[in-house]
Amino acid sequence: MDEIDPQLLRVLRAVADHGSITRAATSLGSSQPAVSQLLTRAEQRLGHALVLRGGRGATLTHAGQVLADHALHVQAALTAAREDLDAVGGLTRGRVRLAGFPSASSGLVPTVLARLAVTAPGVRTSYVEVEPPEALDLVRSGEVDVALTFTYVGDEVGAVPDPGLVTRALGRDPLALVTPVDAGRPGGPDTDRTAAAVVDLAAHRDDRWIGGCPRCRGHLLASCATAGFTPDIVLETDNAAAVVGLVAAGLGVALLPRLALATTVIPAGVAIDPVDDDLARRVEVVVARGAERVPSVRAALDAVRSAAHLLA
């Protein structure tokens, strides 16, 4: 049986990601003719058509997709072999690239990176802040090794699991209703709100609302629909501090996750009240299947798990 070149798997993965042989070649630092020749030779050698070439780009055949699905696993295995070999030689080397969502950047991520600095001082780390859909794409393309993401109840409905990714739950991130305080009513700025009762969103059906990222906005719409109304979303920002400032100015109310609130200064004129626990989001860590074998990725996963105490 003909051996399969790991470079072929990387090329097929790049074609799948970019939809074009030319763009795939550019992403791999190669030329379009070189990539086309590699694909043609592979198809002749393996006896399978791998790529369908068209005027608007290129797509993989079923055989091509089968091979492309193995690309990340093979790359992870090669990286693991390199790092294991370095370890045998007494080296402490490696690299791990992380991605995470905005409210994780100020809470979870510093704890994870600090832990890595202690447990794996020879490992180079990098971090990029992106929303979960983009983070998953970065893991699929091999540009990121470990992604911190979140999902809401109902997100999994109709979703097709990605066989190339492994997702582990870390914990829950409860949501809270952020509203301006009326000093003349119970629960004003001088009231201890730590034992506040769960707030019914329907009580705020007539308020103006502040939305967040597209997924958070969708969750807000779905949550309010369950409560029997459609929120009047008049302002949108992903910045938790900006949301609190807008609320303090009396410009609207909002739902914010505890991770975001934990590192945000809450002025006296703003109330933070818990909402139904079913609205909490699940925080997860995602890696490519097989990546756990890479020592630096394994160290990062251990650091991520050690930070899970910051969640509910």
C-alpha positions, 0 to 999 in steps of 0.5 A: 500500500502506498504511503501517505505523505503528511504534506499531502494531508496539510495541502488537503486541509488547506484546500478545504479551509480556503476553497482554492488551490491558489489560496491553499498554496499561499497559506502554506508558503508554497506556489500554486503549480507546486501544490497542483503537481503534488495533488496530481501525483497523489491522485495517480499514486493513490488511485483516488480523485482528491480535489474537484477543480472548478472555475470558482475554486476547488472542493474536496472529494469524499476521499479527499475529505477523509484524508484531510480529516486526519491532517490535524491528528498527524500534525499533533503526532509529529509535534508530540514526537518532536517535543518528546525527543527534545525532552529525552535530550533534557530540553524544555522546549515547546510552544502553545498558542491559546485563544479565548473569548473576551470575558475570559481574557481578564479572568481565566487567561491570566491565571492559565498563563501564570500557571504555565509560566511556573509549570512549563517555563520553557514553553513559549505561549501566545494568546489571541482574543476571539469569539468562540466560532472564530476560535474553533476555526483557528483550532481547525486550521492549526493556527491555535492549539487550545481554545477557551469557548462557551456555549449556551443551553440549546446551542447543541440542537441541530449541531453536528459534532466535529470529529476533528475536535475534542471538547471538555467542559470546565464549568458554568458561568452564571449570568446576572441582570445589570440595572440602574439603581433607583435610590428610592426603592428597596435594593438601592445602592446601599443595600447588600445584594449578595443574597438577592432573589433571582430576577424574572426577566419579564419584569423588565419587558418595558426596559431598553436593553443593551446587547453584546456579541452576536451569540450573546445577543441571540441568547438574550433574544431566546431568553426573553422570548421564553419569558414572553417578550421581545427585548428592545435592544437599542445599544450593542457592545462587547465591552463589559465596562462599557455596558456597566457605564451605559447602565449607570447612565440610565441608558438600558439594562443588560445581561452579563456573565459573572466572568465579565463582572468579576473584573469590572468596577461596579459603580454605586448606581448599578445593581447586579441581580442573579437570573435563572440558573438555566441561563448560565453558559458553559465554559469549555476547552477545545483542542484538535483530536490527538493534540493532548499527546503534545507535551506543551498542549498537555501542560496548557490543558492542565493549567486550564483545568487548574483555573476552573475554580474561577467558574461555578 
